[in-house]
């Protein structure tokens, strides 16, 4: 079942992105970014992040941080259906 999650928590967003969850949207309001994710495991992964039981590859997590910062501070605003560049919608290993 497809699940969606919106978050302003940067490190949760980086974790989800590093796990290959689809980044389906990003918007910025002043200094606050909101990331939208969709996928079958998004809620379970978010729960594991908050329960401190999540495991991920550190190098992939660091790469996700850099990519999300690029999205945040660049001119990219990701919205569903706007033909986003593939590199912004799914991380590759």
C-alpha positions in Angstrom: 0.0 0.0 0.0 1.4 3.4 -1.0 2.0 5.6 2.0 2.9 9.3 2.1 4.7 11.4 4.7 5.5 15.1 4.9 8.3 16.3 7.3 10.3 19.4 8.1 12.8 17.2 10.1 15.9 17.3 7.9 17.6 14.2 9.2 14.4 12.1 8.9 14.2 13.3 5.3 17.9 12.3 4.7 17.3 8.9 6.2 14.2 8.2 4.1 16.0 9.4 1.0 19.0 7.2 1.8 16.7 4.2 2.1 15.4 4.8 -1.5 12.0 6.2 -0.5 10.7 8.4 -3.4 11.0 12.2 -2.7 7.7 13.2 -4.2 7.8 16.9 -3.2 9.8 19.7 -1.7 8.7 23.2 -0.9 10.4 26.1 1.0 8.6 28.7 3.0 11.1 31.2 4.3 13.8 29.2 6.1 11.7 26.1 6.5 11.8 23.2 4.0 9.0 20.6 3.8 9.9 17.3 2.2 7.2 14.9 0.9 7.9 11.2 0.5 5.9 8.3 -0.9 6.4 4.6 -0.8 5.3 1.3 0.8 7.6 1.4 3.8 7.8 5.1 4.6 5.8 4.9 7.8 7.8 1.9 9.1 11.1 3.6 8.3 10.0 6.8 10.0 9.0 4.8 13.1 12.3 3.0 13.2 14.1 6.4 12.9 12.2 7.8 15.9 12.6 4.6 17.9 16.3 4.7 17.3 16.3 1.2 15.7 17.0 2.4 12.2 20.1 1.1 10.3 21.5 2.6 7.2 24.7 2.9 5.2 26.6 5.9 6.5 28.1 6.8 3.1 24.6 6.7 1.5 23.2 8.8 4.4 25.9 11.4 3.9 25.2 11.5 0.2 21.5 12.0 0.9 22.4 14.9 3.2 24.4 16.6 0.4 21.6 16.0 -2.2 18.9 17.3 0.0 20.9 20.4 0.9 21.4 21.0 -2.8 17.6 20.8 -3.3 17.0 23.1 -0.2 19.4 25.8 -1.2 19.1 25.6 -5.0 16.3 26.8 -7.1 14.7 23.3 -7.3 11.2 23.0 -6.0 9.9 19.5 -6.4 6.1 19.0 -6.7 4.3 15.9 -7.9 3.7 15.9 -11.7 6.3 18.6 -12.7 8.6 16.2 -14.5 11.3 16.3 -11.9 14.8 15.2 -12.7 15.2 11.5 -11.8 18.2 12.3 -9.5 16.0 14.2 -7.2 13.2 11.6 -7.0 15.2 8.6 -6.1 18.7 8.1 -4.7 21.0 5.7 -6.6 23.6 3.6 -4.9 
